[in-house]
Amino acid sequence: MLRPSALFPRIALALAMLTACSSVDEDQEPSATSSACEELLGSAGIEWLHSGTHDGESVRMGGRHSVAAASSLFRGQVENWTPGRKGIPSYAEAEVCTAAGPGGKVAIEYGPSILPFDSPITGTTGAKLIETPVSSDVRLLQRITDGNVEYVVFVTCKVPGTPAAQKNDVPLEGIMSDTLTGDASARTHFRHLLHSAQVMTDALDCENDPTVPGEPPASVK
């Protein structure tokens, strides 16, 4: 299933931004296969997903889209993008990995960002935003609302055949939420999210060859 980009409609940039309602059924259990999560997170990420469970408890892992399918979805949408388009865009995101256990779940989604890479980010009342610039290609964001955290990565990715401005104006956006592991470390979450971003940019074969670090900056704890 697909859903419109979920982060920035909740953040609002100057004026409140609204996109189409999500079509993802949040109560639907992930598929039985764990291959999507394994591909996206690697062995270290899979081990981390199990860190919040106890003996005898299991984590059901899957994904509604493979990395290849998520890449194809991103590519198809930005290929239809044109510079100077009016209004707020509405893009579909692909849920690539969902891991569910007794305590909650981890979900990772990828899709086009509705805001350009270098746009300022402002928050709605009650939301705390922690932004961390990483490089000219990578940007990190934490959005904290009532104790719930979304970890977000933005990566510039120039898709072959698109206008030059697409690299900055429609970057790749990855969103991770976690109610499963019990891990309060932003650094750990971003480490695994950055790994997934590298997997996605490799699959997309971005023309600008963005450099995605294996670790977040030292300022991220």
C-alpha positions in Angstrom: 0.0 0.0 0.0 1.0 3.6 -0.4 0.5 6.7 1.5 1.1 10.4 0.9 4.2 11.9 2.6 3.3 11.9 6.3 6.0 14.1 8.0 5.7 17.6 6.7 1.9 17.9 6.5 2.3 17.6 10.3 5.1 20.1 10.5 3.6 23.0 8.5 5.8 25.5 6.7 4.5 29.0 7.5 0.9 28.0 6.8 -0.6 24.6 7.7 0.1 22.0 5.0 -2.4 19.3 4.3 -2.1 16.3 2.0 -4.4 13.5 1.1 -5.3 11.0 3.9 -3.2 8.0 4.3 -4.3 4.8 2.6 -2.1 2.6 4.7 -4.0 0.3 7.1 -2.0 0.8 10.3 -3.7 -2.2 11.9 -2.6 -4.6 9.2 0.1 -7.0 10.3 3.3 -7.0 8.4 3.9 -9.9 5.9 5.6 -13.1 7.1 8.8 -12.5 5.2 11.6 -10.6 6.7 13.6 -10.1 3.5 12.6 -6.4 3.0 13.9 -5.5 6.5 17.0 -7.5 6.0 17.7 -5.8 2.7 17.1 -2.4 4.1 18.8 -2.7 7.6 21.4 -5.4 7.2 22.4 -7.9 10.0 23.2 -5.3 12.6 19.8 -3.6 12.1 18.0 -6.9 12.3 19.8 -7.7 15.6 18.7 -4.2 16.9 15.1 -4.9 16.0 15.2 -7.9 18.4 16.8 -5.9 21.2 13.5 -4.9 22.8 12.2 -8.4 23.1 12.6 -11.0 25.8 13.2 -14.8 25.6 10.5 -16.5 23.8 9.1 -13.4 22.2 9.2 -13.0 18.4 9.4 -10.1 16.1 7.4 -10.4 12.9 9.2 -8.6 10.1 8.2 -7.7 6.6 7.5 -4.9 4.2 4.7 -3.9 1.8 7.4 -2.9 -0.7 10.8 -4.3 -1.5 13.7 -1.9 -1.9 13.4 -2.3 -5.7 9.7 -1.5 -5.6 10.2 1.6 -3.4 12.9 2.8 -5.7 10.7 2.4 -8.7 7.9 4.3 -7.0 10.2 7.2 -6.1 11.7 7.2 -9.6 8.3 7.2 -11.3 7.0 10.2 -9.2 10.1 12.4 -9.7 10.2 11.7 -13.4 6.7 13.3 -13.6 7.9 16.3 -11.6 8.3 19.6 -13.4 10.0 22.8 -12.1 7.8 25.7 -11.0 4.7 23.5 -10.3 2.2 25.5 -8.2 0.7 24.3 -5.0 1.7 21.7 -2.4 2.6 18.4 -4.0 1.3 15.1 -2.7 3.5 12.1 -3.1 3.1 8.4 -2.2 5.5 6.7 0.2 6.5 3.1 0.3 6.6 1.1 3.5 9.7 -0.9 3.1 10.2 -2.4 6.5 7.8 -3.1 9.4 8.9 -5.1 12.5 6.1 -5.9 15.0 6.4 -7.5 18.4 4.7 -7.6 21.8 5.7 -4.1 22.7 5.0 -2.2 19.5 6.6 -1.8 16.0 9.3 -0.2 14.0 8.3 1.2 10.6 10.5 2.6 7.9 9.1 4.4 4.8 10.7 6.1 1.8 9.4 8.5 -0.8 9.8 12.0 -2.3 9.9 14.9 0.1 7.3 17.6 -0.4 9.8 20.3 0.6 13.1 21.1 -1.1 16.3 19.9 0.5 17.4 23.4 1.6 14.0 24.6 2.8 13.7 25.8 6.4 11.7 23.6 8.7 9.2 25.1 11.2 7.0 23.2 13.6 3.4 23.2 14.7 2.4 24.0 18.3 3.4 21.2 20.6 6.0 19.6 18.3 9.7 19.8 19.1 12.0 19.7 16.1 15.7 18.9 16.2 17.4 19.4 12.9 21.0 18.2 12.2 22.7 19.2 9.0 25.1 16.5 7.9 26.5 17.5 4.5 25.5 19.1 1.3 23.6 15.8 0.5 22.2 14.6 3.8 20.0 16.2 6.5 18.5 14.7 9.7 15.5 15.6 11.7 13.8 14.5 14.9 10.1 15.4 15.3 9.0 14.9 18.9 5.3 15.1 19.8 4.0 14.0 23.2 7.0 11.8 23.7 6.7 10.1 20.3 9.6 10.5 18.0 9.9 10.4 14.2 13.5 10.1 12.8 13.8 11.5 9.4 16.6 11.6 6.8 16.7 13.7 3.6 19.1 12.8 0.8 19.6 14.6 -2.5 19.2 12.1 -5.3 19.2 13.2 -9.0 17.2 10.7 -10.9 18.4 10.1 -14.5 16.3 12.0 -17.1 14.8 14.6 -14.7 15.5 18.3 -14.7 18.7 19.4 -12.8 16.6 21.1 -10.1 15.0 17.8 -9.1 18.0 16.9 -7.0 17.4 19.8 -4.6 13.6 20.3 -5.0 12.5 16.7 -4.6 14.9 14.9 -2.4 14.5 11.4 -1.0 12.9 11.3 2.4 13.1 8.4 4.8 11.0 8.2 8.0 11.5 5.8 10.9 9.1 5.4 13.9 9.8 3.0 16.8 7.6 1.8 19.6 9.2 -1.6 19.7 12.9 -1.5 20.8 12.7 0.7 23.8 15.9 2.3 22.6 15.9 6.0 23.5 19.1 6.8 21.6 18.7 9.1 18.6 22.2 8.2 17.5 21.3 4.5 17.3 18.1 5.2 15.4 19.9 7.5 12.9 22.7 4.9 12.5 20.2 2.4 11.2 18.2 4.9 9.2 21.4 6.2 7.5 22.3 2.6 6.6 18.8 2.2 5.0 19.3 5.5 3.1 22.5 4.2 1.6 20.7 1.1 0.5 18.0 3.2 -1.1 20.4 5.6 -2.9 22.4 2.6 -4.2 19.2 1.1 -5.6 18.2 4.4 -7.2 21.6 4.9 -8.8 21.5 8.6 -8.1 23.5 10.6 -10.7 24.9 12.9 -8.0 26.3 9.9 -6.1 25.4 11.3 -2.6 27.7 10.4 0.2 25.6 8.9 3.1 27.7 8.5 6.3 27.5 5.4 8.4 27.2 7.4 11.6 25.3 10.6 12.4 27.4 13.6 13.6 28.9 13.5 17.1 26.3 16.1 18.2 23.6 13.4 17.9 23.3 11.5 21.1 
